[in-house]
Amino acid sequence: MRITMIGTGYVGLVSGVCFSDFGHDVICVDKDPRKIEMLQAGEVPIYEPGLDTLMAKNVEAGRLSFTTDLKAAVDGAEAVFIAVGTPTRRGDGHADLTYVMAAAEEVAKAMTGYAVIVTKSTVPVGTNQQVADVVAKANPAAEFDVASNPEFLREGAAIDDFMRPDRVVVGVQSERAAEVMADIYRPLFLRDFPIITTDLESAEMIKYAANAFLATKITFINEIAALCERTGADVKEVSKGIGLDGRIGNKFLHAGPGYGGSCFPKDTSALARIGQDYAVPQNIVEAVMRVNEGVKTRMVEKLRDLCEGSFNGKTVAVLGVTFKPNTDDMRDAPSLTIVPALVGGGAKVRVVDPQGRREGEDLLPGVTWHEDPYDAVREADLVVILTEWNEFRALDLVRLRQSMRSAKMADLRNVYSPADAKKAGFVAYEGVGRK
């Protein structure tokens, strides 16, 4: 099947590459000529483990190509996926659909035969019907259907998520569209992965409800962690104890400095606004958003307490600034709250991150970048573990402590234990929700 992917951001590029690995002929389109030149040269503009190898394999096989020419890419396509950004709109928290609607209009004008126009971007309920209206207006003679196909990719594990999904969600209005989507995902159907075919509105809502629920689990355990610190309980034991309950599950119950990334902040905000628009306030989601911001502030106060009440004149080594490991994504990362607070308070901040420097240099002014954590902690007053990269999971804590001026650790991902830190000679250790 011939597929066109509009947008080569995280979702579009990963999806396009994986569809080509299914055996489909895929053309990825982007307006940014520099990005297309990179892709045509075999360079991947994002960091995602394994993506470069899979992309090269399918380009070599002739199933995958990249272009800026949308008209040529759409001509003859049986399915056109729209995978452009839907950032939070300034001022009101809604998802900004400008890019989605612009893409839909361009696709409509370029169509020469029947195609299913598939929204891959995360969009509010009702958006796919708006896409249909835009296409019909731009090209009244167009023969098409619309479909909703939300993504559920975890950055750092996106290829495995695509190839071995928990489920695939497809929203359609016609049998013809359902058949096209079934053909696209046939390799997964043959391996018995669940494919849910539903209506457009339900598919749109599934995406928001799923992300809001996961954000709620993270925020819940972070509130419990704060209570554990006051009562003497250990949040890791609590998480284990409740996570073994099959009704709850153990995923997303890891206390830390708050959620971030490209999805949870944006999607919880959009869902809250949708609730307000329909006069059905999403009170739990709104509380989750508020509490998550408070968690980041609480982390700053933890660090301040370890620095005797002031960051001024202190040297702080921060290990990890991306919102999670195995990605270069800095969007809404806790580091964007915590590191500026350190710098603004007068601290000299040294940062180590395996992939974060490309975006971090612009987003975190006033810090110095290091490649080696042992170099970064030399004569430091505090070391902060902010992202749980594998590189930081097996540090020589004795060597770390010996290099520091004041051996204090803020382990905001609970990578180590208080006993580990004490055994290594640290004079102070602060985790999240630990004794």
N, C-alpha and C positions, 0 to 999 in steps of 0.2 A: 504494500500500500504506500502511496505517496503522501507524506505528511509535511506540512509547513509549520515551523515553530517561530512565532513572532516574539522576539525578546531573547537575548542570550545572557540574562542575569542568572542568578543561582538556580532558580526553578527551571527556566527555559533551557539552559545549557545542559543541566543534568538530565532533564526529561528527554531532550532531543537526542543526546548521546545514547541513552538507554533504549529509546525506541528504535534507533538504528541498529542496536545490538540485538533487538528482537528480529531483525531482518527487514524492517521497513526502510524505504528511501526517504531520508529526512533532510530538509533544507532549513537551516537556522538563519533567521533574518534579524538584523539590528541596524538602527540608524547611525550608530557610532562607527565611523569607518576605521578608527584606530583599533577598536575591539575586534572587528571583523578581520583586519590585517593580522592581528595577533593570532586569532584562531586559524586563519588560513596558513600561518607559518608554524602551526602546531603548538602554540603557546596557549596555556589556559589562564584566563584573567582572574580566576578565583582559586582559592586553595580548597580542594576536596580530595581526600586520599583516593587514589586509583583512577581519578577522572582523566588524567592526561593519557594514561595507558589505554583506557577504553576508547577514548576519542581517537587516538592515533590508529588503533586497530580498525575502526569503522570507516575512517577517512580512507585508509589504504584499501579497504574492501570496496570502496566506491558507493557506500550507502549513506555517507554523511558529508554535507558541504555547508559553506557559510557564504552569505551575501548581504549586501545592502539593498538589493533590488527586490523590493516587496512584490511588485507587480509580476515579475518573472517567476518568483518563488511560489506565488499563489496560483498562477495559471496551471490548471491540471491537477491541483491538489485535491485529494478526497477528504482530508481533514486539515483544518487550519486551527492550530492552538494559539491562543492569546496568553502570553506569559510575561506581561509587562508589570511594572511596579504599581502598587496601590498604597502609597504612603499615607500616613495620617494627615488629614487636611488641617492646616493651621487654623486655630481659632475655635473649632467646634468638635474635633475628635473623630469626625467621619472619615471613612476611607475615601481617598481622592481617586475618582474614576476617570480622570481626564485622559490618562494614557490608554486605558481600556477602550473608551469610546472612540478615541482618535484612531486606534488600531482597527477597530470594527469598521469604521467608515472607509479606511484605506483598503481593507480586505474586500469590502462590498464592491468598491469601484474596480478592483482587480480581478474579480471572479469571472470565469468564463463557462462554468458548468456547475453542477450540483456539488456542494461540499457541506460538511458539518463544521460549524464554527464553534470551537470548544474553548470555554473559559477555564484556563488553568490557574490564573491569578486568584488570590483570595478576595472575594467580593461580597458585599452585603446582599441579603435576600432581596430578590427582585431585579438584580443587575442583569441576569441573562435575558430576561424579557426586554429590558432596555436595549441590550445589544441587538436583539432581534428587530426592535423598532428602528434603531439606527441603520442597520443593514438594509431593511426594507425601504427606508426613506432615501438612502444614498443610491440604491440600485433596485428600483421597483420590479425589474425583470429577473432579479436574482433568484435562483432555485437553491434553497438552503434550509438547514435546521440548525438550531443552537443546542449546545450541551454544556453541562457543568461537570467539571472533572477536577475537584480540589486536590491539592497535593498534601502529602503527610510526610515530607522528607525531613529527617534530622540532619542538620549540618554535622559533618564529620562521619556520618554513616549513610549518606544519601543513596549511594549506589546499591547497597544491600537493602535499604528500605524500598527502593524502586523494584528491584528484582525479586525480593522476598517480602512483599508487603503484608501487614496485618489485614488489610482490606483495600480494595479499589472502589471508590464511590463515583458513580456516573448518574447524572441527572439528565433526563431527556423528555421530549414531548411526543416523539413519534417512533414507530417501529423501525423505520428506515434508519434513523439516527442511532437507535439502540443496536442495530445490526452492524453499522460501521464501527461503533465503539467496541463491540464484542470482537470484531475482527482485529482491531488494534491491540487489544489485550488478550488475544487468544493464547499466546505463550504462557501467560499466568493462569488462565482458566484451565489449560491442559494439565497444569501442575497443582490444581485444586486450591489455588489461593482464592479467598472470598472476593467476589465482585458483586457489589450491591448496585442494582439498577433501580432508580427511584425518580421522583419528579424533580424539576429544577430547584424549587424552593427548599425542599428537604436536603438536597445535596449541598446547597449554599449554606444552610444552617448547620449541617453536620460539621463542617470545617470550623466554624466559630465556636460551636458548643464543645468540640473536642479540645481546642486550644485553651478555652476558658477554664475547662475542668482541670486540665493539667497545671495551668497557672495557679488554680485554686489549691491543688495538692501541695505545690511548692510553698505557697504562702502560708498554708495551714501549718506545715511542719516548721516553718520559720517562726511562727508565733508560738508554737509549742516549745521550740528551742529557747526562746526568750524566757518562757516560764520555767523550763528546766534549769536555766542558770540561776534563777532565784530560789528554786526549791531544792537544788542538789541532785536532781535527776540527770541522767545522761541521754541526750536526744538520740544518739546512735542506738542505744538499747531500746528506747521507746519506738523508734522507726522500725527496728527489727521486729519488735513485739506486735505492732499493729499491722505491719506489712505482710506477716505470715497469714493474716486473715484473708481468705480468698475473696471476700467481698471488697477488700480495700486494695490489696496488692502492694508490692514493695517498690514499684517504680515511682519516681518523682517524689520520693520522701527523704531526700537528702538535704539537710539544713545547709544554708550558705548565705551569701551576701545579697540574695534577691535574684529574680529572674531578669533576663534581658534578651537580646537577640532581635532578629528580624520579624518574628511572628507574635510572640506572646504580648508585648506591650501594645503593638499596633492592633491586634485582633481583639484584645479585651476592651480597648478604647472604642473600637468600632461597634462591638456588640453592645456596649453600654449605650452608645448613641442610638443604635437601632431600637433598643428597648424604650428609650425616651421618645423617639419618634412615633412609636406605636402605643404610647401610654402604658407600657408594661415595664416599669423600671426593673433593671437587673441589679438588685441590691447587693447580692453576693459578689458579683463581678466588680461592681463599683468599690466595694470594701476591699477586694483583693488588690485592685490598682492602688488604693490609698495605702494599704498596709505594706505593699511591696516597696513603695517609695520610702516608707518609714524604716524598713529593714536596712536599706542602704545608709540612711542617716545613723542608725544604731551601730553599724559597722565602723563608721567614722569615729564615733564616741569610744568604741573599744580601742581603736588605735590611739586616740588621744589619751586615754587612761594609761596605756602602756608607755606613753611618752611623758608621764608625770604632768599631764594637763595641758601641754603645749607642744606643737610641732616645731616651733621656732628653733632653728639651729640644729635640728636633728637630721640625721642621715637615714633614709628609709629605703630599703630594697624591696621592690614589688615584683613578685614572680607571677607572671601571667596577667594580661590585660584584655584578651579577647573574652567574649561573653561565655564561651565554653571551650574545651580543648578540641583539637583537630579541625579548626576553622580559623580564617583570618578576619572573621566578622566582628566588628566593634559596635554594631548598632545597639544602642541602649544597654551596653555592658555596664555592670556595677562599677568598673574602673573609671567610667566617665563621671561618676559622682565622687568616688573615693580619692582618686589621684589628684584631681584639682583641689580637693579640700586639704590634702597634704601640702601641695605646692603653695596654695593660698595662705596656709598657716605658717609658712616660712621653712618648710622642710626641704632638704636636698633629696630629690627622688631619683633613684636608679631603677630602670625597668628592664626585665628580661622576658621575652616572649618568643617562642619559636616561629610564629607567623604574624604577630600583631604589629610589627614595626611599620609595614607599608601604609596602613591606615592610621596607626597610632601616632606617627610623627606629627601629623596635622591636628589630630584630635586631642593630643596630650602635650601641649607646649610646656616648656620649662623643665622637662625631665631629661636625663641622660640615658642612652640605650646601651645595654651590654649584651654580649652573646653568652656569657658564662655566669651562672648564679653565684659561684664561689668568688668571682671577680666583683660582682655587684654588691656582695655583703661585706667586703673588706672595710673595716672600721665603721660599719653601720651600727646604728642604735636599735634598729628594729628590722626584721624581715617579715614580709607579708606574703602569704600564699593566697593569691586571688583567683587563679584559674588552675584547675587540677590536670595540667598537662602531664603525660607520662614521665617526661623529663624531670618533673619535680616530685615524683612519688617515691623515689629511692635515693634521696640525697644523703650524703654522709653528714649527719647532723653534728657529729663531733667536729669535723672539719669546718662546717658552717659556723659553729659556735666559736671556734678558736680564731676565726678571721674577724669576728665582730668586736666592736668596741663595747657594746652592751648586748649581751646574749638574750634577746627577747624575740619571741615569735608570735605573730598573729596568723593562725591557720584557719582562714575563713572558708575552707572546704573540708575541714576535718580529715585531711590526708594522713596526719600523724595523730598520736594520742598524747595526752598529758604525760603519761609514763615514758613515752619515747623521748619527749623533750627533756624531761627531768633527768633521765638516764644519760643523755648527751651533755648535760651540764647547763642547760638553759636556765636562767634565773627567773624567767617569766614566760608563760605560755597562755594564749587565749585561743580557744576554738570557738565553735558556735554551738551552744547548747550542751557544752561539756562541763564536767565538774572542775 
